[in-house]
Amino acid sequence: MTDVSNDPTESQPKPRVLLVYYSFTGQSRGVLEAAGDVFRERGCEVDAAPIEFTDPRFADNFSRFPMKRVWRDMFSVLPAQSRKVSGEIRTPDEVRTGDYDLVCIGSPTWWKDASMPIRSFLQSDEAKTTLSGKSFAVFVVCRRYWRENMDAVRTMGEQRGGRMLGGIHFTYPGGQVRSMLSLTSFLGSGQYRERYLGVRIPPTNVQPQQLDEARLFAAQLLDQWSAQTQANN
Ligand SMILES: Cc1cc2nc3c(=O)[nH]c(=O)nc-3n(C[C@H](O)[C@H](O)[C@H](O)COP(=O)(O)O)c2cc1C
């Protein structure tokens, strides 16, 4: 684990941090929790706000892990993702009532874009309450396609009045086909297997060294936020 707990800037102001994310298999939650540990070690107050995907058209497919029928369940959201529409979600009170200085957004990629639950939050009035006048950072987690997701979250976050402080992405091992088979195998079984459909597959999901990267990024974000805050005072 990267040692980022030694804070040379004890006297600096500490932001109140909100970790807001959607996470179907826990990968986005995992990287935000690693970052959250660093914020806490350095004296910040940290709250988590997991988003629930409650849209009646899709909730059933995303209500259980592993997926019941993986290809059908994954494809069920493709038309809506392509149209960039939002859907029904449930959010914790923190996004409405909290007053945070730094909002970390955990955003898994769905069909080369931000997932419908994250888009739905970022297009809501609640997101204006959470983000307006605040710094935010984006943590994209995906098998391979991170850029469109990052750009979409940045655009929507800025439209809600936030200032993007930084972004980081985490992708999964393996080439195009094998990484997709490995992810699909995991989503449909909940297990890490060595072969799927007769093909040898690489590991999937966020790897331990990527949690170290998340910790380092959190420490850098905090330094950046402190420097900006001191410069503005
Ligand atoms: C419906 C669906 C569509 C996906 N589409 C993509 C994609 O187009 N590109 C990609 O790199 N990963 C894709 N993925 C993989 C996810 O990004 C990956 O499983 C995600 O990062 C897991 O994070 P989570 O456990 O926090 O939800 C998709 C996953 C799902 C469930």
The ligand as an SDF file (V2000), in Angstrom:
LIG
                    3D

 31 33  0  0  0  0  0  0  0  0999 V2000
  -24.1840   -2.9120  -19.1610 C   0  0  0  0  0  0  0  0  0  0  0  0
  -22.6900   -2.8050  -19.1890 C   0  0  0  0  0  0  0  0  0  0  0  0
  -22.0650   -2.2480  -20.2800 C   0  0  0  0  0  0  0  0  0  0  0  0
  -20.6750   -2.1070  -20.3080 C   0  0  0  0  0  0  0  0  0  0  0  0
  -20.0770   -1.5080  -21.3830 N   0  0  0  0  0  0  0  0  0  0  0  0
  -18.7400   -1.2770  -21.3680 C   0  0  0  0  0  0  0  0  0  0  0  0
  -18.0990   -0.5940  -22.4390 C   0  0  0  0  0  0  0  0  0  0  0  0
  -18.7270   -0.2030  -23.4360 O   0  0  0  0  0  0  0  0  0  0  0  0
  -16.7570   -0.3800  -22.3610 N   0  0  0  0  0  0  0  0  0  0  0  0
  -16.0160   -0.7790  -21.2800 C   0  0  0  0  0  0  0  0  0  0  0  0
  -14.8230   -0.5340  -21.2770 O   0  0  0  0  0  0  0  0  0  0  0  0
  -16.5960   -1.4330  -20.2460 N   0  0  0  0  0  0  0  0  0  0  0  0
  -17.9240   -1.6900  -20.2660 C   0  0  0  0  0  0  0  0  0  0  0  0
  -18.5280   -2.3530  -19.2230 N   0  0  0  0  0  0  0  0  0  0  0  0
  -17.6980   -2.8120  -18.1080 C   0  0  0  0  0  0  0  0  0  0  0  0
  -17.8680   -1.8990  -16.9310 C   0  0  0  0  0  0  0  0  0  0  0  0
  -17.3370   -0.6250  -17.1660 O   0  0  0  0  0  0  0  0  0  0  0  0
  -17.2480   -2.5120  -15.7000 C   0  0  0  0  0  0  0  0  0  0  0  0
  -17.8850   -3.7200  -15.4630 O   0  0  0  0  0  0  0  0  0  0  0  0
  -17.4230   -1.5300  -14.5770 C   0  0  0  0  0  0  0  0  0  0  0  0
  -16.3390   -0.7230  -14.5190 O   0  0  0  0  0  0  0  0  0  0  0  0
  -17.6770   -2.1770  -13.2870 C   0  0  0  0  0  0  0  0  0  0  0  0
  -17.7650   -1.1850  -12.3100 O   0  0  0  0  0  0  0  0  0  0  0  0
  -18.8270   -1.3170  -11.1240 P   0  0  0  0  0  0  0  0  0  0  0  0
  -18.6380   -2.6690  -10.5320 O   0  0  0  0  0  0  0  0  0  0  0  0
  -18.4420   -0.2250  -10.2050 O   0  0  0  0  0  0  0  0  0  0  0  0
  -20.1830   -1.1220  -11.7240 O   0  0  0  0  0  0  0  0  0  0  0  0
  -19.9000   -2.5480  -19.2010 C   0  0  0  0  0  0  0  0  0  0  0  0
  -20.5480   -3.1400  -18.0970 C   0  0  0  0  0  0  0  0  0  0  0  0
  -21.9110   -3.2700  -18.0840 C   0  0  0  0  0  0  0  0  0  0  0  0
  -22.5740   -3.8930  -16.8860 C   0  0  0  0  0  0  0  0  0  0  0  0
  1  2  1  0
  2  3  1  0
  2 30  2  0
  3  4  2  0
  4  5  1  0
  4 28  1  0
  5  6  2  0
  6  7  1  0
  6 13  1  0
  7  8  2  0
  7  9  1  0
  9 10  1  0
 10 11  2  0
 10 12  1  0
 12 13  2  0
 13 14  1  0
 14 15  1  0
 14 28  1  0
 15 16  1  0
 16 17  1  0
 16 18  1  0
 18 19  1  0
 18 20  1  0
 20 21  1  0
 20 22  1  0
 22 23  1  0
 23 24  1  0
 24 25  2  0
 24 26  1  0
 24 27  1  0
 28 29  2  0
 29 30  1  0
 30 31  1  0
M  END
$$$$
